[in-house]
Each structure stands twice: as structure tokens, then as C-alpha cells.
Amino acid sequence: MMFDIVSVISKHTAFLEDKLKQLDLNQRKSIGKAFIPFYFLLPETVECIEHHLKIKISESKLIEGLENNTLQYFKDALKNYSIYIDPYADDFEELEPIEIDIICGLENCINSIEKEEYITYNFLLLIDILYYYQDFSENPEYWNNLLKEEIDFQQKIVEQISNGTVIDESIYFERYKEVKFDEI
């Protein structure tokens, strides 16, 4: 039987919002740094950022920038991208859903230091990505199982975070490093 994410997502979102408020700076940084490696597991992350945002990027540079609060170049690239995008231009290029997720995900990571809601967005976007793969995969049961496991995992880890624990920054890389995100 398939797990129905739609039936639990509003309750899960409320849980995340409640538990992830009032985190300290180190916790917020660690959450951002835990999610960055996950986005680099997705297909063509570097190519997506370099093509659409017109900046050179690497996982280590983003993590270092998050740690040292030196990500203004990335924020500027995001702002410039959204300013100059013209859906009516001849050269307009519509992003694929996974490209949108990559850009939004990295934006969530870098903004999680300054704005609490981006911490919740990190967790919710990961669920959204798994849901996307479930919908477009030839093996939806596999992705549905990952979705269910992720909800349970988030419940446990967010409880720990809300009690003062700083997240292990390799947690999402280790959790998903064997998942074949390029096979859809």
C-alpha cells in the first residue's frame, strides 16, 4: 500500500514550523550545511547553477561561504536571475522542475541563517523532491517508501534539533548518497 503524503503534509509542516522556531545561529548554519551536500547529489546541480545563475559553484565553496557568511555573490546571482528572467523573451528557457528544486534548495540553505522559515523549507523541499521522483519514476513504490521513511526521519531529527542538538552536517549526504537520482 502506497504512503499518502498529501494526507500528512499539512500536519508535518505545522510540526516542523513549531519545532524549528527559535534555533540558534549554529543550529541554523548546521541545517543549511547538512542540506547542501544533498542538493549536489541531484543530477547536474553544478551545471544548473552555472547555466542559470551564471556563477561558478562548488559544494565546498557553498559550505564554506555559509560558515563564513560570504554568500553575497550567490544571493546577488539569485536576485539578478529573478530580475532578468523574461518569460516573453526569445531566449527564455523554462526550468525543469528539478532545476527549480536545486535553485530553491540552495537558496533555502543560504537563507536559513537569516530567516527561520527557510529552515522549514529545507525539510519540505526534500519531501517535495522525493514526491517528484515518485510521480515520474518507473518505480514509484521505491520512492514512496523513501518518502515515508523521510517523514519519520524528519520527525525524529527535528525533535532532537528542537531540544538543542546541532545536526550532523553529513546526515543527508550519508542518507541519500546511494540513491540513484539520475534514474528517472
N, C-alpha and C positions, 0 to 999 in steps of 0.2 A: 504494500500500500504506500502510495506517494505521500510524503510530508507536504502539508499545505501551508506554505509560508505566508500567504495572504491572510490566513486566519489568525496568525500570531504577530504579524509585523507591527501593528499599532501598539499592542501591549509591550512588545520588545522595545520599541522606540521610546515609550514612556519610561520603561525600566532604565534604559541607557541614559536618557536625559536626567533622570532623578539621581542615579548613582554616579554620573560623571561630572556633576557640578561641583565647584569648589575644589578642584585639584590644584596642587601647587605646580610651580613652573617646571620642576624636574620631572614630575609625572607627565605633564603635557608634552614636554620635549621627548620623553621616552616613548610615548604613544606614537608621536609623529615618526620618530626614528624606527619604531617597530614596523610601521606600515610601509615605509619607503621601499625596503627590500621586496616586499610582496608585489608592489607595482612593477618592479623590474623583472619579476617572473612572468609577467604578461608578455604576449608576443609583440615585438618591435617597439618597446617603450622608448628606447633612445631615439629611434628613427621618427617616431611620432612627435616627440618633443622638439627635436631638432628641425623637423619639417614645418610643423605648425607654429611653434613659438620662436623659431629662428635663433636658438641658442644652443651652445654645446652643453651637454649634460652627462653626468655620470652619477651612479648611485652613491659613491663615496663623497663626491662633491656636494650632493644634496644633504647627506647626513652631516657632513662637516659644517655646512652652511647653517643647518638647523641648530646644531650645537653652539655655534659661534654667533648666531643671529646675523648672518651675512647673506641673506637670500633676497636682497632688494632687486638684483638683476632678474631673478625668476619672477618676482611679483611684477616688475616692470614689463617683462615679456608677456605675462598673462594679461595685464592691462592693455598693452599695445595690441595684442591679438584680438581682444574683445572690441576694442575701438575700431580697428581697421577691417573687421570682418563685414563684408557686404554681400548678403545673400543674392543680390541682384547683379553683382559684377560678373563679367565674362569669365574671370578666373576663379570664381567661387568654387570651393571644394568642400562638399559636405563631409563631415567627420563620420566615421563608422562609430557605432555605439561603444565599442571597446576603446577607441581613441578618446572619446568623450570621458569615459571612465578613468583612463590613465591620466588625462589632464586634470580632471576634477579631483582625483585621488591624491595626486601630488600637491595640488593646491590645498586640499584639506590638511595634508601633513604639515605644510609650511605655515598655514594659518592657525593651526591648533595651539600654538604658543600664545597667540594674542586673543583668540576668541573661543570661548568654551564650546559653542555649538559645533565647531569643526571637529572636535574630539568625537562627538557622537556620529558626525558624518563619516568619519573614517570607518567605524564599525558597520554602519548601514550600507556604505558603498561596497564593502566586501561582500555583504549578503546579496546586494544587487548584482554584482558581477557573477556570483555563483548561480543566481537565478537566470541570468542571461545565458550562461553556458547550459543550464538545464533546458532552456527553451530551444536552443539551436544545436544541441548536440545529438549525435546518433545514439547516445547512451544516457538518456535523461535520468534514469534511476541512479546512476553513479553520482551525478551532480546533485540530485535531490538528497541523497544520503549525506553528501558533503554539506549541503545547506542545513540539514537537521543537526548534524554534528557541530557546525559552526555556531548555530544559535545556542546550543548547550554550552559550548566552549566559551562563548562571549558572556553568558550568564555567570559562569564561574570566575573568569578572569576579571570581569568588571566588578564583581563583589570584592575581590582581592584589592583591586585598584582603589575602590571607594573606601576601603579600610586602611589606606595609606601605603600599600605596596607599590613600588615602582616596577613597571612591566619589564620583563626581559626583552631587550631590544631585538633579539634574534628569533623571537617566538613565532612570528608569522612567516618568516623565511623558512624556518625549520618545519613548520606545519604544512607548508604548501610546496616545498622545493621539488617534490616528486610528482606533483600534479602536472599533467600534460595540457597546459592552457593553449598550446598551439594546435591541438587536435580538436577542431570543432566542425 
